[in-house]
């Protein structure tokens, strides 16, 4: 991207980067998709920190949340009165898939292997949640602000799940169990009286040596320039990058709705017949 562009309409994302692809979103006909804006630099950064080189965003229609009504009380004739709806089974608003890399066979190449991730947004569940909000959204499932709100939540959750699998593999708990051996070694060093700073410095030094060996081995093995390396204090499993992408994801707004405004230009003539121009932004009645 030559220009510093922040929010980009979803249909135009491909014009600014080849690292994010917007697939078939499956949005309702008549919805103004040009007003759905993606925070492009922030989405790219979160994906990269999650060791994701290419991200695809698309929609699908999956399961929806099942709702029922509770019993508020019993009348004199034995008739039950219903209260507000309650959630019986909540469906996921997004799914994620990660491809690339062999998580079962950990090797030096993992630090150079960028994954391909797909986040699928469940349009059926989003529309269900919009309807559950009652009269909050004037146009229901066709309300762009409502759609942006729930698409943002779905994308953030899907991207977080993809980053977790990208870094820790399909079985994160098993990966963490294996890594706990090094953590136990670190605690043992601290208990021997080295002090927390010395123990942590020794721990990082081990990874630094591994990283240097890795670069020499990879260059000799491949015989060509390496792809960009995933910078991390940890070798193979980038726990620090996972923490950073999680924190950034939680504090980011990735999709928002563009305000539907029309511009009116007014000219006024002052003293000496000098013309002054005023631009006014007025909310458009047609959303």
One Martini backbone bead per residue (centre of mass of N, CA, C, O) as a GRO file, in nm:
protein
  287
    1UNK     BB    1   0.090   0.040   0.028
    2UNK     BB    2   0.135   0.372  -0.048
    3UNK     BB    3  -0.094   0.455   0.125
    4UNK     BB    4  -0.250   0.578   0.418
    5UNK     BB    5  -0.487   0.341   0.487
    6UNK     BB    6  -0.749   0.236   0.684
    7UNK     BB    7  -1.043   0.246   0.569
    8UNK     BB    8  -1.207  -0.011   0.371
    9UNK     BB    9  -1.398  -0.127   0.152
   10UNK     BB   10  -1.462  -0.449   0.108
   11UNK     BB   11  -1.464  -0.452  -0.218
   12UNK     BB   12  -1.153  -0.291  -0.207
   13UNK     BB   13  -0.922  -0.457  -0.075
   14UNK     BB   14  -0.773  -0.585  -0.332
   15UNK     BB   15  -0.649  -0.292  -0.418
   16UNK     BB   16  -0.435  -0.285  -0.148
   17UNK     BB   17  -0.411  -0.611  -0.114
   18UNK     BB   18  -0.282  -0.968  -0.114
   19UNK     BB   19  -0.332  -1.066   0.205
   20UNK     BB   20  -0.640  -0.995   0.156
   21UNK     BB   21  -0.946  -1.179   0.111
   22UNK     BB   22  -1.265  -1.127  -0.036
   23UNK     BB   23  -1.516  -1.315  -0.046
   24UNK     BB   24  -1.811  -1.460  -0.026
   25UNK     BB   25  -2.046  -1.311   0.191
   26UNK     BB   26  -2.368  -1.332   0.163
   27UNK     BB   27  -2.528  -1.081   0.140
   28UNK     BB   28  -2.787  -0.897   0.115
   29UNK     BB   29  -2.987  -0.775  -0.107
   30UNK     BB   30  -2.935  -0.413  -0.069
   31UNK     BB   31  -2.678  -0.396   0.074
   32UNK     BB   32  -2.437  -0.153   0.161
   33UNK     BB   33  -2.112  -0.253   0.125
   34UNK     BB   34  -1.956   0.026   0.102
   35UNK     BB   35  -2.013   0.081   0.426
   36UNK     BB   36  -1.814  -0.152   0.477
   37UNK     BB   37  -1.533  -0.130   0.692
   38UNK     BB   38  -1.181  -0.196   0.688
   39UNK     BB   39  -0.911  -0.234   0.903
   40UNK     BB   40  -0.632  -0.290   0.742
   41UNK     BB   41  -0.370  -0.253   0.916
   42UNK     BB   42  -0.478  -0.407   1.169
   43UNK     BB   43  -0.542  -0.679   1.035
   44UNK     BB   44  -0.257  -0.734   0.930
   45UNK     BB   45  -0.111  -0.727   1.206
   46UNK     BB   46  -0.267  -0.953   1.348
   47UNK     BB   47  -0.196  -1.171   1.142
   48UNK     BB   48   0.115  -1.155   1.159
   49UNK     BB   49   0.137  -1.214   1.467
   50UNK     BB   50  -0.015  -1.501   1.387
   51UNK     BB   51   0.142  -1.624   1.134
   52UNK     BB   52  -0.022  -1.476   0.893
   53UNK     BB   53  -0.008  -1.427   0.543
   54UNK     BB   54  -0.311  -1.522   0.465
   55UNK     BB   55  -0.643  -1.376   0.433
   56UNK     BB   56  -0.980  -1.501   0.450
   57UNK     BB   57  -1.306  -1.353   0.385
   58UNK     BB   58  -1.623  -1.508   0.460
   59UNK     BB   59  -1.942  -1.644   0.404
   60UNK     BB   60  -2.217  -1.808   0.589
   61UNK     BB   61  -2.474  -2.060   0.662
   62UNK     BB   62  -2.559  -2.154   0.975
   63UNK     BB   63  -2.616  -2.181   1.278
   64UNK     BB   64  -2.854  -2.097   1.532
   65UNK     BB   65  -2.991  -1.959   1.792
   66UNK     BB   66  -3.168  -2.094   2.054
   67UNK     BB   67  -3.499  -2.006   2.161
   68UNK     BB   68  -3.697  -1.930   2.454
   69UNK     BB   69  -3.949  -1.952   2.716
   70UNK     BB   70  -4.033  -1.852   3.018
   71UNK     BB   71  -4.185  -1.890   3.333
   72UNK     BB   72  -4.347  -1.639   3.524
   73UNK     BB   73  -4.636  -1.785   3.585
   74UNK     BB   74  -4.949  -1.866   3.761
   75UNK     BB   75  -5.262  -1.876   3.722
   76UNK     BB   76  -5.572  -1.955   3.843
   77UNK     BB   77  -5.621  -2.164   3.582
   78UNK     BB   78  -5.310  -2.272   3.516
   79UNK     BB   79  -5.176  -2.056   3.349
   80UNK     BB   80  -4.901  -1.969   3.177
   81UNK     BB   81  -4.649  -1.717   3.180
   82UNK     BB   82  -4.447  -1.540   2.976
   83UNK     BB   83  -4.132  -1.444   2.921
   84UNK     BB   84  -3.851  -1.381   2.822
   85UNK     BB   85  -3.614  -1.481   2.633
   86UNK     BB   86  -3.407  -1.775   2.611
   87UNK     BB   87  -3.110  -1.943   2.592
   88UNK     BB   88  -3.028  -2.265   2.477
   89UNK     BB   89  -2.840  -2.238   2.199
   90UNK     BB   90  -2.531  -2.114   2.106
   91UNK     BB   91  -2.401  -1.983   1.829
   92UNK     BB   92  -2.162  -1.934   1.600
   93UNK     BB   93  -2.034  -1.643   1.414
   94UNK     BB   94  -1.766  -1.820   1.362
   95UNK     BB   95  -1.495  -1.948   1.156
   96UNK     BB   96  -1.183  -2.144   1.133
   97UNK     BB   97  -0.892  -2.181   0.910
   98UNK     BB   98  -0.578  -2.370   0.880
   99UNK     BB   99  -0.290  -2.352   0.663
  100UNK     BB  100   0.009  -2.471   0.695
  101UNK     BB  101   0.207  -2.673   0.821
  102UNK     BB  102   0.366  -2.897   1.064
  103UNK     BB  103   0.265  -2.959   1.389
  104UNK     BB  104   0.390  -3.248   1.451
  105UNK     BB  105   0.667  -3.145   1.301
  106UNK     BB  106   0.907  -2.992   1.450
  107UNK     BB  107   1.089  -2.719   1.298
  108UNK     BB  108   1.277  -2.467   1.175
  109UNK     BB  109   1.066  -2.373   0.951
  110UNK     BB  110   0.843  -2.235   1.133
  111UNK     BB  111   0.978  -1.936   1.126
  112UNK     BB  112   0.898  -1.930   0.786
  113UNK     BB  113   0.591  -2.021   0.818
  114UNK     BB  114   0.314  -1.912   0.660
  115UNK     BB  115  -0.016  -1.893   0.702
  116UNK     BB  116  -0.344  -1.994   0.603
  117UNK     BB  117  -0.648  -1.809   0.652
  118UNK     BB  118  -1.001  -1.863   0.747
  119UNK     BB  119  -1.288  -1.652   0.782
  120UNK     BB  120  -1.619  -1.735   0.885
  121UNK     BB  121  -1.931  -1.576   0.849
  122UNK     BB  122  -2.239  -1.596   1.021
  123UNK     BB  123  -2.523  -1.471   0.889
  124UNK     BB  124  -2.754  -1.612   1.038
  125UNK     BB  125  -2.665  -1.528   1.326
  126UNK     BB  126  -2.659  -1.225   1.286
  127UNK     BB  127  -2.961  -1.194   1.214
  128UNK     BB  128  -3.062  -1.310   1.481
  129UNK     BB  129  -2.934  -1.087   1.665
  130UNK     BB  130  -3.075  -0.849   1.539
  131UNK     BB  131  -3.366  -0.945   1.602
  132UNK     BB  132  -3.315  -0.966   1.918
  133UNK     BB  133  -3.296  -0.637   1.944
  134UNK     BB  134  -3.538  -0.544   1.792
  135UNK     BB  135  -3.573  -0.183   1.767
  136UNK     BB  136  -3.272  -0.088   1.739
  137UNK     BB  137  -3.301  -0.157   1.429
  138UNK     BB  138  -3.460  -0.016   1.168
  139UNK     BB  139  -3.362  -0.241   0.923
  140UNK     BB  140  -3.235  -0.467   1.045
  141UNK     BB  141  -3.050  -0.673   0.841
  142UNK     BB  142  -3.015  -0.386   0.662
  143UNK     BB  143  -2.840  -0.267   0.878
  144UNK     BB  144  -2.523  -0.153   0.869
  145UNK     BB  145  -2.451  -0.113   1.169
  146UNK     BB  146  -2.535  -0.392   1.262
  147UNK     BB  147  -2.359  -0.556   1.073
  148UNK     BB  148  -2.086  -0.436   1.166
  149UNK     BB  149  -2.092  -0.516   1.461
  150UNK     BB  150  -2.112  -0.835   1.414
  151UNK     BB  151  -1.873  -0.863   1.217
  152UNK     BB  152  -1.658  -0.768   1.410
  153UNK     BB  153  -1.692  -0.989   1.622
  154UNK     BB  154  -1.647  -1.228   1.428
  155UNK     BB  155  -1.364  -1.155   1.323
  156UNK     BB  156  -1.216  -1.146   1.593
  157UNK     BB  157  -1.273  -1.439   1.678
  158UNK     BB  158  -1.163  -1.580   1.423
  159UNK     BB  159  -0.873  -1.459   1.438
  160UNK     BB  160  -0.801  -1.569   1.718
  161UNK     BB  161  -0.833  -1.869   1.644
  162UNK     BB  162  -0.626  -1.872   1.411
  163UNK     BB  163  -0.376  -1.780   1.577
  164UNK     BB  164  -0.377  -2.013   1.776
  165UNK     BB  165  -0.337  -2.238   1.560
  166UNK     BB  166  -0.086  -2.125   1.416
  167UNK     BB  167   0.103  -2.142   1.679
  168UNK     BB  168  -0.013  -2.419   1.846
  169UNK     BB  169  -0.219  -2.562   1.685
  170UNK     BB  170  -0.477  -2.796   1.704
  171UNK     BB  171  -0.335  -2.855   2.009
  172UNK     BB  172  -0.275  -2.636   2.250
  173UNK     BB  173  -0.250  -2.805   2.512
  174UNK     BB  174  -0.016  -2.983   2.421
  175UNK     BB  175   0.184  -2.759   2.365
  176UNK     BB  176   0.186  -2.645   2.657
  177UNK     BB  177   0.288  -2.902   2.794
  178UNK     BB  178   0.564  -2.911   2.649
  179UNK     BB  179   0.653  -2.615   2.734
  180UNK     BB  180   0.656  -2.665   3.050
  181UNK     BB  181   0.945  -2.779   3.069
  182UNK     BB  182   1.091  -2.507   3.038
  183UNK     BB  183   0.949  -2.366   3.272
  184UNK     BB  184   1.056  -2.559   3.489
  185UNK     BB  185   1.353  -2.490   3.439
  186UNK     BB  186   1.327  -2.191   3.513
  187UNK     BB  187   1.229  -2.232   3.804
  188UNK     BB  188   1.476  -2.395   3.895
  189UNK     BB  189   1.683  -2.171   3.859
  190UNK     BB  190   1.550  -1.978   4.060
  191UNK     BB  191   1.572  -2.177   4.310
  192UNK     BB  192   1.901  -2.164   4.297
  193UNK     BB  193   1.958  -1.830   4.301
  194UNK     BB  194   1.969  -1.646   4.027
  195UNK     BB  195   1.722  -1.505   3.967
  196UNK     BB  196   1.496  -1.373   3.754
  197UNK     BB  197   1.681  -1.226   3.551
  198UNK     BB  198   1.888  -1.454   3.499
  199UNK     BB  199   1.689  -1.673   3.416
  200UNK     BB  200   1.563  -1.519   3.177
  201UNK     BB  201   1.827  -1.465   3.022
  202UNK     BB  202   1.898  -1.763   2.980
  203UNK     BB  203   1.641  -1.840   2.829
  204UNK     BB  204   1.680  -1.640   2.590
  205UNK     BB  205   1.960  -1.741   2.502
  206UNK     BB  206   1.876  -2.014   2.403
  207UNK     BB  207   1.693  -1.901   2.174
  208UNK     BB  208   1.913  -1.741   2.027
  209UNK     BB  209   2.089  -1.981   1.949
  210UNK     BB  210   1.870  -2.130   1.792
  211UNK     BB  211   1.826  -1.905   1.582
  212UNK     BB  212   2.113  -1.907   1.460
  213UNK     BB  213   2.115  -2.200   1.371
  214UNK     BB  214   1.869  -2.184   1.192
  215UNK     BB  215   1.974  -1.985   0.976
  216UNK     BB  216   2.211  -2.159   0.878
  217UNK     BB  217   2.054  -2.414   0.802
  218UNK     BB  218   1.847  -2.284   0.607
  219UNK     BB  219   2.046  -2.160   0.402
  220UNK     BB  220   2.189  -2.430   0.328
  221UNK     BB  221   1.932  -2.588   0.247
  222UNK     BB  222   1.800  -2.381   0.033
  223UNK     BB  223   1.998  -2.179  -0.133
  224UNK     BB  224   1.829  -1.919  -0.046
  225UNK     BB  225   1.617  -1.694   0.015
  226UNK     BB  226   1.438  -1.607   0.277
  227UNK     BB  227   1.175  -1.558   0.425
  228UNK     BB  228   1.023  -1.394   0.644
  229UNK     BB  229   1.077  -1.364   0.972
  230UNK     BB  230   0.953  -1.454   1.287
  231UNK     BB  231   0.972  -1.248   1.536
  232UNK     BB  232   1.119  -1.397   1.838
  233UNK     BB  233   1.201  -1.525   2.157
  234UNK     BB  234   1.084  -1.783   2.029
  235UNK     BB  235   1.106  -2.107   1.926
  236UNK     BB  236   0.851  -2.202   1.697
  237UNK     BB  237   0.687  -2.088   1.955
  238UNK     BB  238   0.503  -1.774   1.962
  239UNK     BB  239   0.402  -1.643   2.248
  240UNK     BB  240   0.442  -1.337   2.218
  241UNK     BB  241   0.268  -1.306   1.959
  242UNK     BB  242   0.006  -1.412   2.083
  243UNK     BB  243  -0.027  -1.189   2.293
  244UNK     BB  244  -0.028  -0.947   2.098
  245UNK     BB  245  -0.267  -1.034   1.913
  246UNK     BB  246  -0.475  -1.049   2.143
  247UNK     BB  247  -0.461  -0.757   2.247
  248UNK     BB  248  -0.517  -0.618   1.973
  249UNK     BB  249  -0.788  -0.751   1.916
  250UNK     BB  250  -0.948  -0.652   2.173
  251UNK     BB  251  -0.877  -0.325   2.090
  252UNK     BB  252  -1.028  -0.361   1.812
  253UNK     BB  253  -1.169  -0.216   1.507
  254UNK     BB  254  -1.235  -0.377   1.201
  255UNK     BB  255  -1.549  -0.304   1.170
  256UNK     BB  256  -1.739  -0.048   1.002
  257UNK     BB  257  -1.964   0.216   0.953
  258UNK     BB  258  -2.056   0.434   0.722
  259UNK     BB  259  -2.164   0.733   0.703
  260UNK     BB  260  -2.474   0.862   0.577
  261UNK     BB  261  -2.380   1.125   0.373
  262UNK     BB  262  -2.443   1.454   0.260
  263UNK     BB  263  -2.339   1.716   0.040
  264UNK     BB  264  -2.345   2.076   0.092
  265UNK     BB  265  -2.303   2.363  -0.113
  266UNK     BB  266  -2.237   2.697  -0.006
  267UNK     BB  267  -2.297   3.032  -0.115
  268UNK     BB  268  -2.153   3.348  -0.016
  269UNK     BB  269  -2.194   3.707  -0.008
  270UNK     BB  270  -1.994   3.958   0.068
  271UNK     BB  271  -1.792   4.187   0.087
  272UNK     BB  272  -1.705   4.269  -0.230
  273UNK     BB  273  -1.812   4.003  -0.364
  274UNK     BB  274  -1.716   3.770  -0.183
  275UNK     BB  275  -1.677   3.430  -0.199
  276UNK     BB  276  -1.820   3.175   0.011
  277UNK     BB  277  -1.756   2.840   0.121
  278UNK     BB  278  -1.982   2.576   0.235
  279UNK     BB  279  -1.971   2.264   0.410
  280UNK     BB  280  -2.229   2.023   0.450
  281UNK     BB  281  -2.337   1.763   0.674
  282UNK     BB  282  -2.605   1.534   0.599
  283UNK     BB  283  -2.824   1.317   0.680
  284UNK     BB  284  -2.949   1.046   0.523
  285UNK     BB  285  -3.257   0.905   0.491
  286UNK     BB  286  -3.120   0.686   0.322
  287UNK     BB  287  -2.982   0.372   0.440
   0.00000   0.00000   0.00000
